[in-house]
Amino acid sequence: MFDAYGTLFDVHSVISICNQKFPGRGPALSQAWRLKQLEYTWLRSLMGRYEDFWKVTESALVFACKALDLPCPLETRAELMEAYLHLQPYPEVPQALAALSNYTRAILSNGSPRMLQAAVESAGLHGIFSHVISVDEVKIYKPSPRVYQLASQKLGVAAAAIGFVSSNCWDIIGAKSFGLWTCWVNRGRAPQDELGFAPDALAGSLADLAGALKA
Amino acid sequence: MFDAYGTLFDVHSVISICNQKFPGRGPALSQAWRLKQLEYTWLRSLMGRYEDFWKVTESALVFACKALDLPCPLETRAELMEAYLHLQPYPEVPQALAALSNYTRAILSNGSPRMLQAAVESAGLHGIFSHVISVDEVKIYKPSPRVYQLASQKLGVAAAAIGFVSSNCWDIIGAKSFGLWTCWVNRGRAPQDELGFAPDALAGSLADLAGALKA
């Protein structure tokens, strides 16, 4: 069971279009955009004011542009949002998924169903996943336990029988807190979050995953 | 009803002790520490894994030091944590609170009761507040509606009869979403968060508050 954004798909592949629109500011905008996007998922969930990930992503973009003093008319905003529908997969993704073909492969993501379908197709990963599960079914974002419970329900297997893979440490900890087996893909060699739980396994990229599962 | 951290007390007054321990890295550490502190309140709340604000603040410090590659032995950590018990109030705070002496003045904060008591006393604000309310009573952090409801219960007045003042825009939006009257103290001229609600009033500092309440 894979997280999507940051795990399969590189959210910072929006940097090139951001740079086209705002020369030299692409990395700063991409970073502020992503940070706010996550914050808004947590804040809306806590407030009990769910809106889907497309809306949240757009709101985060609007805020990030204002914070960085980048004028972003509606047309530019639409073009930047469009980039979210065809994020690049990390280079090792196709081969790593192929190496796991004897497992049931699925996605569990904050993304809205439309966003996920577009991203999977655009990355050439159509047909690989038996389930593409969106939090939209439960109207609350990760790391609410309701999200990880949804994964267990949809697959019809116990939480502990699911191997959950994410590059977002807080997502791994949320999954572990609920009872999933977890592997943190720590591409950036970040320190582990201090939230009372630890991943069951670590990987430097998805290429290490088959080995981690065997161990 | 005042938020405490960032509103009455300057969380970045820890910069000087951070600079003593890690010369030149004070601002970066303070910023990373605060950001992670907030993230952890949201994540723990969503996970249903509440720990009090002292624990969360310490966990955030541990993470921030690791992320910035600053070695932080237990003794240093204890000294940095100690700074949280005597944060400096913003300069206008005593006079602004005095100007509101015909209102019931209270605090509604993420802080643990012990942290809040220490900060209020250290800032010389003892005796001003009729209620110092901690989220610890409901074991979930802002912006959960249960926190703002607690304020209404403790004061025994309707939500709309409470004027809530915070420098944290997301806190203002959480309070507004629940039904409190809100004034956002925007000292840093930040853009407003895009979360579907807007503050009822704006202020550049607490010194503007008496005027905003009259208007």
Contacts between the chains, C-beta under 8 A, distances in Angstrom:
chain1	res1	chain2	res2	distance
A	39	B	39	7.8
A	39	B	42	7.6
A	39	B	170	7.5
A	40	B	193	7.9
A	40	B	194	7.4
A	40	B	195	6.5
A	42	B	39	7.6
A	42	B	42	4.0
A	42	B	43	6.7
A	42	B	46	6.1
A	43	B	42	6.7
A	43	B	143	6.0
A	43	B	170	5.3
A	43	B	173	7.7
A	43	B	174	7.4
A	43	B	193	7.9
A	43	B	195	6.2
A	44	B	195	6.7
A	45	B	46	5.6
A	46	B	42	6.1
A	46	B	45	5.6
A	46	B	46	6.2
A	46	B	140	7.9
A	46	B	141	7.5
A	46	B	142	7.9
A	46	B	143	5.5
A	46	B	144	5.1
A	46	B	174	7.5
A	47	B	143	5.1
A	47	B	144	7.4
A	47	B	145	6.8
A	47	B	173	7.5
A	47	B	174	5.5
A	47	B	177	5.2
A	47	B	195	7.5
A	48	B	145	6.2
A	49	B	177	6.1
A	49	B	195	7.3
A	49	B	196	6.2
A	51	B	196	7.3
A	59	B	194	3.7
A	59	B	195	7.1
A	60	B	194	7.2
A	62	B	194	5.2
A	63	B	191	6.0
A	63	B	193	6.3
A	63	B	194	4.8
A	66	B	191	3.6
A	67	B	190	7.0
A	67	B	191	5.5
A	140	B	46	7.9
A	141	B	46	7.5
A	142	B	46	7.9
A	143	B	43	6.0
A	143	B	46	5.5
A	143	B	47	5.1
A	144	B	46	5.1
A	144	B	47	7.4
A	145	B	47	6.8
A	145	B	48	6.2
A	170	B	39	7.5
A	170	B	43	5.3
A	173	B	43	7.7
A	173	B	47	7.5
A	174	B	43	7.4
A	174	B	46	7.5
A	174	B	47	5.4
A	177	B	47	5.2
A	177	B	49	6.0
A	190	B	67	7.0
A	191	B	63	6.1
A	191	B	66	3.7
A	191	B	67	5.5
A	193	B	40	7.9
A	193	B	43	7.9
A	193	B	63	6.3
A	194	B	40	7.4
A	194	B	59	3.8
A	194	B	60	7.3
A	194	B	62	5.2
A	194	B	63	4.9
A	195	B	40	6.5
A	195	B	43	6.2
A	195	B	44	6.7
A	195	B	47	7.5
A	195	B	49	7.3
A	195	B	59	7.1
A	196	B	49	6.2
A	196	B	51	7.3
